[in-house]
Amino acid sequence: MDYHLIVGVTGLAMSFLASYKVMPRPFTKRKEKLRSDYEFAEKIMTDNRWRENHDYLLERGYWGLSGTLLDASIIRFFMLQKYPVKQLTDYGNGQRFLDVEMKKGSVVSVKFKKLLDSPRKFMVIKLALAIPYFFCAMMTFVPVVFLSKFIEMGGAGISLSVSILSIFGTLTYFLVETIWALHSAKRVVEKVVSSPSSQSDNDS
C-alpha cells in the first residue's frame, strides 16, 4: 500500500477523533442524560421517596443513576426547586464555580464563588476561557486543512500533526468542559431560590 495513502488516512482518522473529543457534551451525551434524568425521576421522585430515604441511600442512588456524586443535603435542596432534575444536573456540572451556604446541616442557598459574584467578573472569566478555546479549536484542525503539506514532510510532518492534535485537542476539550460548567453554574444561580425553611426562619 502506498505510504502517502497510509499517512493520509491515519492523519484524517486522528483529526476526526480529535474533533469528536472537543464536541460539547450537549451533543455527545444527550441520550445518556435523558435516560438518567428519567430514571432519577422514576425511582427517586415518585411518591416523594427522596424525603424518606436515608442520606447514604439517596447519595448512592443519585450517583448510580446520574454518574455524579452529590451530598444528600444538596439533593434535598434541589428537590424543593421548580426544576429539580435540570437544576441538579446543572449543579453537578458547574459546582466548581459555586458556593453552598449551610444552616443547621441543611443547604439554604447556592451562589457563585467570589471570583464570579458580579456580571463584570463573569464576563471577564468567560472571555478568558473563550479566547483560548477558539485559538485551540482552530489549531486542532490545522492537520486537516494542511494535510497534504504534513504528508510531504514525511515522518517529521506526521510527528508534528500528532503533536498538534494531542496538545491542542486536549486543551480544546478541557476548555469546552470548563465553559459548559460555567454556563451550568450560571443557570443554577439564575433559577435557584432559597430553601423554604430558611425563608420561614427569616419571616419569623
C-alpha positions in Angstrom: 0.0 0.0 0.0 1.2 3.5 -0.8 3.0 5.1 2.1 1.4 8.5 1.5 -2.1 6.9 1.5 -1.4 5.3 4.9 -0.2 8.6 6.3 -3.2 10.5 4.9 -5.8 8.0 6.3 -4.1 8.0 9.7 -4.0 11.8 9.8 -7.6 12.1 8.9 -8.6 9.4 11.4 -6.8 11.2 14.2 -8.3 14.5 13.1 -11.8 13.2 13.3 -11.1 11.6 16.7 -9.8 14.9 18.0 -12.9 16.7 16.5 -15.2 14.3 18.3 -13.4 14.7 21.6 -13.8 18.5 21.5 -17.5 18.4 20.8 -19.7 19.9 23.6 -21.4 17.4 25.8 -24.9 18.6 24.9 -24.4 16.8 21.6 -22.3 13.8 22.6 -24.2 12.7 25.7 -27.7 13.9 25.2 -29.3 10.4 25.0 -27.4 9.3 28.2 -28.5 12.4 30.0 -32.2 12.0 29.1 -32.1 8.4 30.2 -30.5 9.1 33.5 -33.0 12.0 34.1 -35.9 9.7 33.5 -34.6 7.0 35.8 -33.9 9.5 38.5 -37.4 11.0 38.2 -39.0 7.5 38.2 -37.0 6.0 41.1 -36.4 8.9 43.4 -39.2 11.5 42.8 -42.1 9.0 42.7 -44.2 9.3 45.9 -41.5 11.8 47.2 -39.2 8.9 48.1 -36.3 11.3 48.4 -37.9 12.7 51.6 -37.8 9.4 53.4 -34.6 7.8 52.1 -31.6 7.7 54.3 -28.8 10.2 53.2 -26.5 7.4 52.2 -29.1 5.7 50.1 -30.1 9.0 48.5 -26.5 9.8 47.6 -25.7 6.4 46.2 -28.9 6.2 44.4 -28.4 9.6 42.7 -24.8 8.6 42.0 -25.8 5.4 40.4 -28.5 7.0 38.2 -26.7 10.1 37.1 -23.0 9.3 37.5 -22.5 12.3 39.8 -21.8 12.0 43.5 -23.6 14.8 45.4 -24.2 15.4 49.1 -27.7 14.4 50.3 -28.3 17.9 51.6 -27.7 19.3 48.1 -30.0 16.7 46.5 -32.8 17.5 49.0 -32.3 21.3 48.5 -32.7 21.0 44.7 -35.7 18.6 45.1 -37.6 21.6 46.5 -36.8 23.7 43.5 -39.1 24.2 40.5 -37.0 22.2 38.1 -35.2 19.7 40.4 -33.7 17.3 37.8 -32.5 20.0 35.5 -31.0 22.0 38.3 -29.3 19.0 39.9 -27.7 18.2 36.6 -26.5 21.8 36.2 -25.2 21.9 39.7 -23.3 18.7 39.1 -21.7 20.2 36.0 -21.0 23.6 37.5 -20.3 23.0 41.1 -16.6 24.1 40.8 -17.9 27.6 40.3 -20.5 27.6 43.1 -20.6 28.0 46.9 -23.1 26.4 49.1 -24.5 28.2 52.2 -25.4 25.8 55.0 -27.6 26.3 58.1 -28.2 23.6 60.8 -26.9 20.9 58.4 -29.2 22.0 55.5 -28.5 23.9 52.4 -30.2 27.3 52.4 -28.7 28.9 49.2 -26.4 28.3 46.3 -24.4 31.2 44.7 -21.4 32.0 42.6 -17.9 31.9 44.2 -16.4 35.3 44.9 -14.5 35.0 41.6 -17.8 35.3 39.7 -20.1 37.2 42.0 -20.7 40.1 39.6 -21.7 40.3 35.9 -18.4 42.0 35.1 -16.4 39.2 36.8 -18.4 36.6 35.0 -17.8 38.2 31.6 -14.1 38.5 32.3 -13.8 34.8 33.1 -16.0 33.9 30.1 -13.7 35.8 27.7 -10.6 34.4 29.4 -11.9 30.9 28.5 -13.5 31.7 25.1 -10.4 33.3 23.5 -8.0 30.4 24.1 -10.8 28.0 23.2 -11.3 29.4 19.7 -7.5 29.5 19.2 -7.0 25.9 20.3 -10.0 24.7 18.3 -8.6 26.3 15.1 -5.1 24.8 15.8 -6.7 21.4 16.2 -7.9 21.4 12.6 -4.6 22.6 11.2 -3.6 19.0 10.3 -6.9 18.6 8.4 -6.6 21.8 6.4 -2.9 21.3 5.6 -2.9 17.5 5.4 -1.0 17.4 2.1 1.7 19.6 3.5 2.2 17.4 6.5 2.4 14.3 4.2 5.0 16.0 2.1 7.2 16.5 5.2 7.3 12.7 5.8 7.9 11.4 9.3 8.6 14.8 10.7 5.2 16.0 9.4 3.4 13.1 10.9 5.0 13.7 14.3 4.1 17.3 14.2 0.5 16.7 13.2 0.1 14.1 16.0 1.6 16.6 18.5 -0.7 19.4 17.3 -3.8 17.1 17.6 -2.9 15.8 21.0 -1.9 19.1 22.6 -4.5 21.4 21.2 -7.2 18.8 21.0 -6.8 18.1 24.7 -6.7 21.8 25.6 -9.9 22.4 23.5 -11.7 19.6 25.2 -10.7 20.9 28.6 -11.9 24.5 27.7 -15.2 23.2 26.3 -15.8 21.3 29.5 -15.0 24.4 31.6 -17.1 26.8 29.6 -20.0 24.3 29.7 -19.6 24.1 33.5 -19.6 27.9 33.8 -22.9 28.2 32.0 -24.4 25.4 34.0 -23.4 27.3 37.2 -25.0 30.4 35.8 -28.3 28.6 35.1 -28.3 27.4 38.7 -27.7 30.8 40.1 -30.4 32.4 37.9 -33.1 29.8 38.8 -32.4 28.7 42.3 -34.4 30.1 45.2 -33.7 30.0 48.9 -34.8 26.9 50.9 -38.4 27.3 52.2 -37.1 26.5 55.7 -34.7 29.5 55.6 -37.5 31.7 54.3 -39.7 30.8 57.1 -36.9 31.4 59.6 -36.4 34.9 58.1 -40.1 35.7 58.3 -40.3 34.7 61.9 
